[in-house]
Amino acid sequence: MADSEYVPPKVWTWHKPNGGEFASINRPIAGPTHEKELPVGRHPLQLYSLGTPNGVKVTIMLEELLALGHAGAEYDAWLIRISDGDQFGSGFVAVNPNSKIPALVDRSGPRPIRVFESGAILVYLAEKFGAFLPTQAPARAECLAWLFWQVGSAPYLGGGFGHFYVYAPVKIEYAIDRFAMEVKRQFDVLDRRLAESEYVAGGDYTIADMAIFPWYGGLAKGWSYGTAAEFLSVHEYRNVQRWADQLLERPAVRRGRMVNRTSGEPSSQLHERHDAQDFATRTQDKLLAAK
């Protein structure tokens, strides 16, 4: 039956995976599928993640905190392979009942504290270390507004446009057009803001930039969704391009993009990070050469 003739049933039921790259791990129920405890390293902060845009938000934040001299921000970054269903292990679900990366456990106090959802992790770390989140209004309100703008907008970019443009088993014109229009509107919102402000929330670099960059900066620089950058003409958004280039000059941003990354040049992939020296000794190109 053609898509134009599809009539939704009165009650939807899940009969089988509906196709696409992630069909094998999508399901309409929550909870663990298998028993598997999470590893624990020696640092106060334990991150369980993957180098997707949401994961990169947090690794950039942690690397920026360390660059400022916050020794308490040392962390172990453990790789969660979502295509293998690691996020449905019992240990991971105990940290994040939503079974999505990233998830953080803070073991610096008398009792471990779990934090899930990338935006919540950014706020938690910013408040814990007193960095990258203004403490006074209106600057704090502006920063949080842009942080939540990203949290609310990214599903249109990732689960909407990205899914239908790249991952869906059937290319649906209506879906791609609908989400492409919205993503371009979001780029225009961001571009207009960056025309009047050096960083997203104002004159200072904040967690708002760290949240937005992996998604919109990544697409602006052509890293996301194959030919999407050309398809969406992202070169037109000159202020977004300026901002993305500016963030890429920061060493902590470049390091954060490497952590838990499993694609791209082997020299850019640090599958797990347990020490600052790992960037020099344990990237995939070095591990492969040592075999």
C-alpha positions in Angstrom: 0.0 0.0 0.0 1.4 3.4 -0.9 2.1 5.9 1.9 -0.6 8.2 0.6 -3.2 5.5 1.1 -2.1 4.5 4.6 -4.9 4.7 7.1 -3.8 4.4 10.8 -5.5 1.6 12.7 -7.8 2.4 15.6 -5.2 1.0 18.0 -1.5 0.8 17.1 0.3 -2.5 17.9 3.9 -3.4 17.5 4.3 -6.4 15.3 7.9 -6.2 14.3 10.8 -3.8 13.8 9.8 -1.2 11.2 13.1 -1.1 9.3 15.9 1.4 9.2 19.4 1.3 10.6 18.3 1.2 14.3 15.3 -1.2 13.9 17.0 -3.9 15.9 17.2 -1.8 19.1 14.0 0.2 18.8 11.0 -1.1 20.9 7.9 0.4 22.6 8.9 -0.7 26.1 11.5 0.4 28.7 13.6 -1.5 31.1 16.7 -3.8 30.7 17.0 -6.6 28.3 19.9 -8.3 30.0 22.1 -8.3 33.1 25.3 -6.4 32.8 27.0 -4.3 35.4 28.7 -1.1 34.5 32.5 -0.8 34.9 33.9 1.7 37.4 37.2 3.5 37.0 39.4 5.4 39.5 38.1 8.9 38.9 35.3 10.8 40.7 33.2 11.1 37.6 32.1 8.0 35.6 30.7 8.7 32.1 28.9 6.1 30.1 28.5 7.4 26.6 29.1 7.4 22.8 30.5 10.1 20.6 27.2 11.2 19.2 26.2 14.9 19.5 24.6 14.4 22.9 27.6 12.5 24.2 30.0 15.1 22.8 28.3 17.9 24.8 29.4 16.3 28.0 32.9 15.3 27.0 33.5 18.9 25.8 32.3 20.2 29.1 34.6 17.8 31.1 37.6 18.7 29.0 36.9 22.4 29.4 36.6 22.0 33.2 40.0 20.2 33.2 41.5 22.9 31.1 40.4 25.5 33.7 42.3 23.5 36.4 39.3 21.7 38.0 41.1 18.5 39.1 37.8 17.1 40.5 36.5 16.9 36.9 38.8 14.0 36.0 36.7 11.3 34.5 36.6 7.8 33.1 34.6 7.7 29.8 33.3 4.2 29.1 32.0 3.3 25.6 28.4 2.4 25.3 27.8 0.8 21.9 24.1 1.6 21.3 24.0 -0.5 18.1 24.9 -3.5 20.3 22.2 -2.7 22.8 24.6 -1.8 25.7 22.1 0.9 26.8 19.7 -1.9 27.7 22.0 -3.6 30.2 20.8 -3.6 33.8 23.6 -1.5 35.1 23.0 1.3 32.5 19.3 1.3 33.0 19.9 1.7 36.7 21.7 4.9 35.9 19.4 6.1 33.1 15.9 4.5 33.1 15.4 6.1 29.6 18.2 4.0 28.1 19.9 6.8 26.3 23.4 8.1 26.3 25.0 9.9 28.0 24.8 8.9 31.6 27.0 10.1 34.5 27.7 8.9 38.0 29.4 11.3 40.4 31.2 9.2 43.0 33.0 12.1 44.7 30.7 12.2 47.7 29.6 9.7 50.3 26.9 8.3 48.0 27.0 8.0 44.2 24.8 10.5 42.3 23.3 9.5 39.0 22.6 12.2 36.4 21.0 11.5 33.0 19.9 13.6 30.0 22.7 15.6 28.5 21.3 19.1 29.3 20.9 18.1 33.0 24.5 16.8 33.1 25.8 20.1 31.7 23.8 22.1 34.4 24.9 19.7 37.1 28.6 20.0 36.2 28.4 23.7 35.8 26.9 24.2 39.2 29.2 21.6 40.8 32.3 23.4 39.6 31.0 27.0 39.3 31.9 27.4 35.6 30.3 28.1 32.2 26.9 29.0 33.7 26.3 32.6 34.8 25.1 32.9 38.4 23.3 36.3 37.9 20.2 37.1 36.0 19.6 38.0 33.2 22.7 36.2 32.0 21.8 32.9 33.7 18.3 33.1 32.2 19.6 33.7 28.7 22.1 30.8 29.0 19.4 28.4 30.2 16.9 29.6 27.6 19.4 28.7 24.8 20.3 25.4 26.5 16.7 24.4 26.5 16.2 25.7 23.0 18.7 23.1 21.9 17.1 20.4 24.0 13.8 21.1 22.4 15.0 21.7 18.9 17.5 18.8 18.4 14.7 16.1 18.0 13.7 17.9 14.8 17.3 17.8 13.5 18.2 14.3 14.6 15.1 12.2 15.0 13.3 14.2 12.4 15.4 15.4 9.5 18.4 13.1 10.1 16.2 10.0 10.4 14.1 10.6 7.3 17.0 11.9 5.2 19.6 9.2 6.1 18.2 6.3 8.1 14.6 5.7 7.1 14.3 2.6 4.8 12.0 4.6 2.5 12.5 8.2 1.5 9.3 10.1 2.1 9.2 13.5 0.4 6.7 15.0 2.8 8.7 14.0 5.9 12.0 15.3 4.5 10.5 18.5 3.3 8.8 19.1 6.6 11.9 18.6 8.8 14.3 20.3 6.3 12.1 23.4 6.6 12.2 23.3 10.4 16.0 22.7 10.5 16.6 25.7 8.2 14.4 27.8 10.4 16.4 26.7 13.4 19.6 27.6 11.7 18.2 31.0 10.9 17.3 31.5 14.5 20.8 30.7 15.6 22.4 32.7 12.8 20.5 35.8 13.7 21.4 35.4 17.4 25.1 35.0 16.5 25.0 38.1 14.3 24.5 40.1 17.5 26.5 38.0 20.0 29.9 36.4 20.0 28.6 33.3 21.7 25.1 32.0 21.9 24.2 33.3 25.3 26.2 36.5 25.1 29.8 37.6 25.4 30.9 34.6 27.3 31.4 30.9 26.3 28.9 28.8 28.2 27.2 25.4 28.4 24.7 26.7 25.8 27.5 26.7 23.2 28.7 23.3 24.3 25.1 21.9 23.9 24.4 23.5 20.5 27.8 23.0 18.8 27.8 19.2 18.4 24.4 19.4 16.7 24.3 22.6 14.7 28.1 23.2 14.5 28.5 19.6 13.3 26.0 20.0 10.5 27.4 23.4 9.6 30.9 21.8 9.1 29.5 18.9 7.1 30.0 16.1 9.7 26.4 15.0 10.1 24.0 13.1 7.9 26.0 12.6 4.7 25.2 15.2 2.1 22.9 17.1 4.4 25.1 20.2 4.6 24.9 20.7 0.8 21.2 19.7 0.8 20.4 22.4 3.4 22.8 25.0 2.1 24.3 25.5 5.5 27.2 27.6 4.1 24.6 30.4 3.9 24.6 30.8 7.7 27.8 32.8 8.0 27.5 33.7 11.6 27.0 30.0 12.6 30.0 29.1 10.5 32.1 31.8 12.2 31.0 30.6 15.7 31.7 26.9 14.8 35.2 27.7 13.5 35.8 29.7 16.7 34.8 26.8 18.9 37.0 24.4 16.9 40.0 26.5 17.8 39.6 25.5 21.5 41.8 22.4 22.4 39.2 21.1 24.8 36.5 21.1 22.1 38.8 19.1 19.8 39.6 16.6 22.6 35.9 16.3 23.6 35.0 15.4 20.0 37.4 12.5 20.2 36.2 10.8 23.3 33.9 7.7 22.8 34.1 8.3 19.0 33.9 5.2 16.9 33.9 6.6 13.4 36.1 8.7 11.2 39.8 8.8 11.0 41.4 6.3 13.5 43.6 9.2 14.8 40.4 11.0 15.8 38.9 8.1 17.8 39.5 7.6 21.5 37.0 4.8 22.3 37.6 5.1 26.1 39.2 7.8 28.1 40.7 7.1 31.5 43.6 9.5 31.6 44.6 12.7 29.9 47.6 10.9 28.4 45.2 8.6 26.5 44.8 11.3 23.8 48.5 10.8 23.0 48.7 7.0 23.5 45.4 5.3 23.0 43.7 6.6 19.9 42.7 3.9 17.5 45.5 4.5 15.0 48.1 3.9 17.8 46.3 0.9 19.1 46.1 -0.6 15.7 49.7 0.1 15.0 50.7 -1.6 18.2 49.0 -4.9 17.3 
